[in-house]
Amino acid sequence: MEDLSNLTTVASLSTSSGVDDALTRLLGEQKPNMGTSSCFNSSYELRDWIQYSLIPALTVIIVFSFLDPRKRLWPKCCKMRPSIASPANLIDSYEDRWSFGCAFAAMSTCVIILFTGEWFFNPDLSGVPEMFRGTVQIFIVIVNVLEISIAYYPLLLCLSTDHEVLGNAIGLIYTIAWGYYYVATRANCQTDDGLETRVITAVLGPVYFCYMALFLRFIYGLSVSLRQMFCPEKESSVNMVTIGGERDDEFAKTHFYTRVKYLLTPPKPGGEVSLSVRLRRKFIEDAPGFKFSRRCVCTFILSALTTYQLGLVYVMSLSSVWESANRTLAIGGDLYNIFAKVNETDAFLGLKTFFDIAEDTFWPTCYFAIATTIGYSLHMQLCYRKHTLRLWRGNKDFCPSTQASFSSLVVANLRFTGYHIGFSVWGFFILQVLSWTLVFFIVYFIIYPLTQAADTLVLSLLKNYWLSFLVGFVLYYAQVFLSQLAFLQSQKDKSKITTYLSLDNRRAYNVTVYITLFMNVILGLLSCLMRIFKAVFFGVLFIGRIDRSTLMRGWELWDPGFKAYIGFLQLEVAHTHPVVVTFCHLLWKSIESNKKSALQPTYKTFEVVEEAQEDAKSNTGHRVICKRARNRWFVALTLMRNRALTVSRVPVLPELQQVREDTRDATDDSTVKVSPDAVVGGPTSVTSETEL
């Protein structure tokens, strides 16, 4: 019995410290209390590198803050410097998405440390009263988060700055420094060729790839910026030639222009579609002009990579538990001899079989959970695409019926990326435990007894009650079959049978309702249990997805993950709607052209100027009236061709509100194409009945 208690103690200690030891081996760090370490060179401890990198990181941040002026705050102070050095535009930017994704992915190792508690700044709290330790630990977590944020801040600054030569040069140096750390750590902290080495290589492989991609990105950006700096004549000649249409040429390359052009193009008659196109449309609808945002891409990369790395660290940490259990439960070992002395070898073999089946089912469920969680993150990108297209059309059916305040939407948008990663990590662990328990139950209680011709409680229940389950199943679906066959009116056409929601054989229907009344009570009891089982199973299965609420309709805002997703979507669509962006661009372009025409110099005599000034004074009022009348005519004609916009032009009465809801419901599932002649008055009248 003493050996059994020692086995339990070893297993519990291995489980509690397994992740910490695995993370220590992964990052090449040393623990002061460990007799051996996988890396004997203290120069490659990640904790020291993070803290030492704070000095150059803060220097880079200060330098970039003096490069650009402030926008509004204290305009007369210090020539509008310093300003806020923004790391990245994560609101309405669609450029350089994969470079920013690699920069965020380079932080994934530090995110693992935050999850496991191996912090960079971790002071001794033994002298702090126990009542205040929780509060102090919160501030310690905040300090660690700030350290990681500052350490990797220059990477994002160098990618987003307008000073391309300086940004690419500093970014290249910073990338080389961090890449050298990871390569040197891997080269100087060798381990034996086992599971641990393979897992460490698999975990750090994506990080190496990201630093290599950033290295190539900064090399390319530096060469392009230097070429533009030392060859200004070619660039200036191009600008002089295209000074009138440069802005249009740049905007025509954006997806906003493509989307609005698609909306204003009359639909073409549909021809024969290939099989590949039909299969693709089963999963992804055609959406010309759609593009994934920078924040969405960065969130997906960081979430998928963090889940992948944490999953492998979890596998590596628990491998020591199984190795310890196998050594303890080895035949001929100390524990086996203890059971043999009391003639209980059968109990020992049963215990060994239990652990063997648990280990055999653990490994595949771990990899299944990793793949499924990453698949969830990938599927969420498709849901993001679908929901964004719906919001472009004005369809908010998937949103909560209760409209959240604007401030809460902004807060939810701030939390989106962090919540997505946190929910994905929890989803992985819960899915792994659930699938492991389910597979272990099936193998241990059903499959293994069948192979051994043994009788268990589960098999006896199946033998005694399988016919009852079959009868209940038949009675349940017999009502469905009977309803389709006898109780619904149908009409047979040439090619198919059309069924209508109209009762037939009403007397037989009334008899069936009476007979099945009490029988459905029993089925209702069983169905209620199935409802609870399904709710728990699918709720736990999809707990890592934030694009779907796990709560019922009307209570979605109580789900923080879904609320963060909705806030992210609505705020992004409000700033990146293609029609709104195109309209604002055309309006700004027209204002710019009016200013340029007003500033054009004229060379006339003083007499002509005086006569022109007198004529201008007399014609000013007439021009204003003509322009106002023209704009009103454009508005009236546009409203005639777009009836759905009429409701927005008057105070919303209850009747008009009902008209608006009916119109929205009628246009939910399709985009109404508008011909070009439906737009009146140029850029000030870009309208459509759905997205426009």
Secondary structure, 3 states (H helix, E strand, C coil): CHHHHHHHHHHHHHHHHHHHHHHHHHHCCCCCCCCCCCCCCHHHCHHHHHHHHHHHHHHHHHHHHCCCCCCCCCCCCHHHCCCCCCCCCCCCCCCCHHHHHHHHHCCHHHHHHHHHCCCCCCCCCCCCCHHHHHHHHHHHHHHHHHHHHHHCHHHHHHHHCCCHHHHHHHHHHHHHHHHHHHHHHHHHCCCCCCHHHHHHHHHHHHHHHHHHHHHHHHHHHHHHHHHHHHCHHHHHHHHHHCCCCHHHHHHHCCHHHHHHHHHCCCCCCCCCCCHHHHHHHHHCCCCCCCCCCHHHHHHHHHHHHHHHHHHHHHHHHHHHHHHHHHHHCCCCCHHHHHHHHCCCHHHHHHHHHHHHHHHHHHHHHHHHHHHHHHHHHHHHHHHHHHHHHHHHHCCCCCCCCCCCCHHHHHHHHHHHHHHHHHHHHHHHHHHHHHHHHHHHHHHHHHHHHHHHCCCCHHHHHHHHHHHHHHHHHHHHHHHHHHHHHHCEEEEECCCCEEEEEEECCHHHHHHHHHHHHHHHHHHHHHHHHHHHHHHHHHHHHCCCCCCCCCCCCCCHHHCHHHHHHHHHHHHHHHHHCHHHHHHHHHHHHHHHHHHHHHCCCCCCCHHHHHHHHHHHHHHHHHHHHHHHHHHHHHHHHHHHHCHHHCHHHCCCCHHHHHHHHHHHHHCCCCCCCCCHHHCCCHHHHCCCCCCC
